[in-house]
Amino acid sequence: MPVIRELARAYQAFSAYSDAHVRQFDLTPAQFDVIATLGNTQGMTMGDIGEKTLITKGTLTGVVDRLVQKRLVQRATLVDNRRCVMVQLTPEGNQLFETVFPAHIAHLKERFNQLDATDLDQLQGLLTQLRQIF
């Protein structure tokens, strides 16, 4: 079906554009996803991060490990549930979030601003409808 091919190509184009920008900040797309998810929060459990991102559980552990090494996040075990690990931004991670997140949103808006409001509303509606049928 031509629509499947166009959907895949649109995602690949978006991903390439977004990923290239994120990598300029010495972050992988998955690392950026975790930083963006943790921004403006008091932290989240690994399970919550997994639910809010597109990162699989096995991959998430490695991503968080590398962010800990970069001193951008820290882990803490909850006192009342030692099996539950909380992840939160460090001050350096929060500073990075406050710089990178708005810059990345502005970068993406450069492309999305080429569509008018009606087209964006229609696109959002169609994408929502597509997701719901699966």
SULFENDA-V669019 format. One record per helix or strand of 2 or more residues. SS is the DSSP state (hx for helix, st for strand). FROM is the first residue (numbers start at 1). LEN is the number of residues. Records with the same first field share a line. If there is no record, write none. Layout:
# SULFENDA-V669019
SS = FROM-LEN + FROM-LEN
This chain:
# SULFENDA-V669019
hx = 2-22 + 29-10 + 46-7 + 57-13 + 91-22 + 117-17
st = 44-2 + 73-5 + 85-5
